Amino acid sequence: MQAIHKRAAPSACAPGPSLIGLAALTRKAMRGEDLASVARSLLLRLADDSRDAAALLDLSTIEQLLGASANRVALQARALELRRAFTQAPSRGGACTLLALVAPGDFMANTPLEFLLEDADIRVDYLYVDAEMDILATAPAHDAAIVAVAECAANRPLLAAIARVAGRWPQPLLNAPEHIARLTRDGAWRLLYEEPGVIYPRNQRFSRRQLSEAGRAENFPFIVRPLESHAGAGLEKIEDKTELAAYLQNHAEAFFYTAPFIDYRGADGKFRKTRIAVVDGEPFPVHLAISSRWMIHYLNADMAENADHRAEEALFMDRFPDFARRHAHTFAFMQKKLQLDYFLVDCAEVGSDQLLIFEVGSAMIAHDLDCPENFAYKSAPMRRLFDAFQRLILSRAGEGGPSGAPA
């Protein structure tokens, strides 16, 4: 098939009115504020101007926060029919403009940059790419760009399309698309498993038939999940053939990932999982989740209800420089192998010299939106992370030429 090259109309390329944005709307949701009143104001804007794409995109975000994914999809599609570029302008003049290349989809489709840059003196323009558009010609003027498109099946054609023009990008481009594309569960394992400081259970891809034939005694216990699942959806620990048969009966997907189950409980019987963000090679703590359940997510760990767990997380963050020194070689190895300016890793410390890796990616969330009364200790370490990310953007923007879009 002949490649399609088309320049988007100016109204679809140039960023329009500034978005309220994911970070501000998520903060309202997490603090129990009324999103309905925000939605009403956006609907009034649309009554005045039915082509207000920014209002449609903010409404799409609200619907996602309310759990109405079908409404989110429809509203986002309407917004992207009107324009492909949107802006998140700072309240004061921006020191530079960052162009984020993003994909249509839910909150896991892209690196959630807004949480990292919410109060930065940086204007962020978002360009929603598709595999057939002339990305270089469509890009609005900017000082630096970042590939925020996350690795997933739906995004692979987009990452490939960006990769085809990345070598001709006129400004510094962070998080090269070909390196993001390697972050499948089995791809990340192949990159990192040989490091002595890493325990990385082998992630393997199986078809339904292959998985049903994998029920040999030496394989148990193992964990299994559908190929494109995230946030624990469809993730289970399989102890024997009976549980495997039941799992396959309850999950109709065609392909799955499996990995050996590693019992990483501490001496007190609790599981601990930490999220680390790595900015230009330097690690920063995002959170420490503590739970009696092996499948931990920060939201299902009882951190808000358990003061002892919060005290331990606060101590972990306070002593994180010691953690970083213990694992300095491992983080240096990860930076060398992944070749990403920004990535995150979910892991657990095993002993004092190894990290058990659960997941590596570019789109896991890092934020400071937890209740300020219970989680006051998180603000300072998150501020250090945000400042480091902002310094990275400003330094890369300073390496480029005059702000501009490709001719």
Stockholm file with secondary structure:
# STOCKHOLM 1.0

chainA/1-407         MQAIHKRAAPSACAPGPSLIGLAALTRKAMRGEDLASVARSLLLRLADDSRDAAALLDLSTIEQLLGASANRVALQARALELRRAFTQAPSRGGACTLLALVAPGDFMANTPLEFLLEDADIRVDYLYVDAEMDILATAPAHDAAIVAVAECAANRPLLAAIARVAGRWPQPLLNAPEHIARLTRDGAWRLLYEEPGVIYPRNQRFSRRQLSEAGRAENFPFIVRPLESHAGAGLEKIEDKTELAAYLQNHAEAFFYTAPFIDYRGADGKFRKTRIAVVDGEPFPVHLAISSRWMIHYLNADMAENADHRAEEALFMDRFPDFARRHAHTFAFMQKKLQLDYFLVDCAEVGSDQLLIFEVGSAMIAHDLDCPENFAYKSAPMRRLFDAFQRLILSRAGEGGPSGAPA
#=GR chainA/1-407 SS CCCCCCCCCHHHHSCCSBCCCHHHHHHHHHTTCCHHHHHHHHHHHHHHCTTCHHHHHHHHHHHHHTTCHHHHHHHHHHHHHHCSEEEECCSSCCSEEEEEEECSSSTTSBCCHHHHHTTSSEEEEEEECCTTSCHHHHCCCBSEEEECBCCSGGGHHHHHHHHHHHTTCSSCEESCHHHHTTCSHHHHHHHHTTCTTEECCCCEEEEHHHHHTTCCGGGCSEEEEETTCCTTTTCEEECSHHHHHHHHHHCCCSEEEEEECCCCCCTTSCEEEEEEEEETTEEEEEEEEEESSSSCCTTTSCTTTCHHHHHHHHHHHHTHHHHHHHTHHHHHHHHHHHCCSEEEEEEEEETTTEEEEEEEESCCCCCCCSCTTTCGGGHHHHHHHHHHHHHHHHHHHHHSCSSBCCC
#=GC SS_cons         CCCCCCCCCHHHHSCCSBCCCHHHHHHHHHTTCCHHHHHHHHHHHHHHCTTCHHHHHHHHHHHHHTTCHHHHHHHHHHHHHHCSEEEECCSSCCSEEEEEEECSSSTTSBCCHHHHHTTSSEEEEEEECCTTSCHHHHCCCBSEEEECBCCSGGGHHHHHHHHHHHTTCSSCEESCHHHHTTCSHHHHHHHHTTCTTEECCCCEEEEHHHHHTTCCGGGCSEEEEETTCCTTTTCEEECSHHHHHHHHHHCCCSEEEEEECCCCCCTTSCEEEEEEEEETTEEEEEEEEEESSSSCCTTTSCTTTCHHHHHHHHHHHHTHHHHHHHTHHHHHHHHHHHCCSEEEEEEEEETTTEEEEEEEESCCCCCCCSCTTTCGGGHHHHHHHHHHHHHHHHHHHHHSCSSBCCC
//
